[in-house]
Amino acid sequence: MRHYREITPPAGFAPRPGRWIASLGALRARTIAMIEDLDPEILAVVPAAVPNSIGTLATHIAEIEAFWILERIGGHPLPATRREIYRMDLFGKPGAPQAPRAPARYLIGILDDLRVESCAVLVEMGDDDLDGKRVWVDPDSPQDQELFTVEWILQHVFAHEAHHQGQIALIRRLVSPGDAARAR
């Protein structure tokens, strides 16, 4: 039997940005499926030899999407209250605490709401806009700058979430008795 698979852009999007949104959407659906059934206690566990909880990783996935799509691509700096929700500038810093214990619905709400905003930025883009460039200036060293294409940013956001999705899968196996039993 032959199967045909394709990435179809949602209605209203130009083909290239639309395919990225469809791909990011499929990836996000898997991330949500991995956390939606977990209790807040499991979401907050930091297993030995793993640096972050599932809740922290989910919040960090939102942080990176907000930084790259809303701020860099969209040019919309987030207010301090939003930066606090996404724990901007905390992840990976020495001594940074884990994300506060929260139910899966809260984390999913953050991810879903952010995706709506990301789509609002990307729906305005045509195919050629993905070749556009964005500049990031290091706030601690303004002479240091980096230049990115919009499409590189989208690829980075996709790869970033996929990377942390793998970590979430590992942590689930380490801390969730039901997952460990099913894996055998």
C-alpha positions in Angstrom: 0.0 0.0 0.0 1.3 3.5 -0.9 0.9 6.3 1.6 1.1 10.0 0.6 2.1 12.5 3.2 2.5 16.3 2.8 2.6 19.4 4.9 -0.4 21.5 4.0 -0.5 25.2 4.9 -3.5 26.3 6.9 -6.0 28.6 5.1 -4.9 32.2 5.1 -1.2 31.6 5.1 1.2 31.9 2.2 2.7 28.5 1.3 6.1 28.7 2.9 5.0 30.4 6.2 2.0 28.1 6.2 4.0 25.0 6.0 6.1 26.2 9.0 2.9 26.9 11.0 1.6 23.4 10.1 4.8 21.8 11.1 5.1 23.8 14.3 1.4 22.9 15.0 2.0 19.2 14.7 5.1 19.4 16.9 3.1 21.4 19.5 0.3 18.9 19.5 2.8 16.2 20.4 4.3 18.4 23.2 0.9 19.0 24.7 0.0 15.3 24.4 3.1 14.5 26.4 2.2 16.8 29.4 -1.6 17.0 29.4 -2.2 13.9 31.6 0.5 14.7 34.2 -0.1 15.9 37.7 1.5 19.1 39.0 3.8 17.0 41.2 5.1 15.0 38.2 5.5 18.2 36.2 7.7 19.7 39.0 10.0 16.7 39.6 13.6 17.1 38.7 15.1 13.6 38.4 18.8 13.0 39.4 21.2 13.9 36.6 18.5 15.9 34.7 18.7 19.6 35.1 15.1 20.6 34.6 11.5 19.6 35.4 8.9 19.0 32.7 7.2 22.2 33.8 10.4 24.2 33.4 11.0 22.8 29.9 7.4 23.6 28.8 7.8 27.1 30.0 11.2 27.4 28.3 9.6 26.2 25.0 7.2 29.1 25.4 10.1 31.5 26.2 12.0 30.7 23.1 8.9 31.0 20.8 8.1 34.4 22.4 11.7 35.6 22.0 12.2 34.5 18.4 8.7 34.8 16.8 7.0 37.6 18.7 10.1 39.7 19.6 12.5 39.0 16.7 10.3 38.3 13.8 7.3 40.3 14.9 9.3 43.2 16.4 7.0 43.3 19.5 9.0 43.5 22.7 7.1 41.8 25.5 6.2 43.8 28.6 7.8 42.8 31.9 4.7 40.9 33.0 4.8 38.6 30.0 8.6 38.2 30.3 8.0 37.0 33.8 5.4 34.4 32.8 7.8 32.9 30.2 10.7 33.2 32.7 12.7 35.1 30.0 16.4 35.3 30.7 16.3 32.7 33.5 16.6 29.3 31.8 20.1 27.9 32.1 21.4 30.6 34.3 23.4 29.5 37.4 21.1 29.2 40.4 17.9 29.8 38.4 15.0 28.1 40.1 12.7 25.7 38.4 9.4 26.9 37.1 6.8 27.1 39.9 4.6 24.0 40.3 1.6 24.4 38.0 -1.1 22.2 36.6 -0.8 20.9 33.0 -3.8 23.1 31.9 -1.8 26.2 32.9 1.2 25.2 30.9 -0.9 24.2 27.9 -2.7 27.6 28.2 0.6 29.4 27.9 1.7 27.3 24.9 -1.7 27.7 23.2 -2.1 31.4 23.8 1.4 32.0 22.5 0.8 30.0 19.4 -2.2 32.2 18.6 0.1 35.2 18.8 2.8 33.5 16.7 0.3 32.7 14.0 -0.9 36.3 14.0 2.7 37.4 13.2 3.3 34.8 10.6 -0.1 35.1 8.7 1.1 38.5 7.6 4.1 37.1 5.9 4.5 36.1 2.3 6.9 33.5 1.0 9.7 36.0 0.2 9.4 37.4 3.8 11.0 34.2 5.1 14.2 35.4 3.4 14.1 38.6 5.4 16.7 39.3 8.0 16.4 40.2 11.7 19.2 41.6 13.9 19.8 40.7 17.5 22.0 43.1 19.5 23.5 41.7 22.7 22.2 44.0 25.5 25.3 43.4 27.5 27.6 44.3 24.6 25.8 46.4 22.0 28.7 46.1 19.5 28.0 42.4 19.3 25.2 41.7 16.8 23.9 38.6 15.1 21.9 38.5 11.8 19.2 35.8 11.2 16.8 35.0 8.4 13.2 34.6 9.3 13.3 31.0 8.0 16.3 30.2 10.1 14.4 31.5 13.2 11.5 29.2 12.4 13.8 26.2 11.9 15.5 27.0 15.2 12.2 27.3 17.1 11.1 23.9 15.6 14.4 22.1 16.4 14.4 23.7 19.9 11.0 22.4 20.8 11.8 18.9 19.3 14.9 18.8 21.4 13.1 19.6 24.6 10.3 17.2 23.6 12.8 14.4 23.8 13.9 15.5 27.2 10.2 15.6 28.4 9.8 12.0 27.1 12.9 10.9 29.0 11.8 12.6 32.2 8.3 11.0 31.9 9.9 7.6 31.7 12.0 8.3 34.7 9.3 9.7 37.0 6.0 8.4 35.9 5.3 4.8 37.0 2.7 4.2 34.4 5.0 5.2 31.6 7.8 3.0 32.9 5.5 0.0 33.1 4.2 0.5 29.6 7.8 0.8 28.2 8.7 -2.7 29.3 
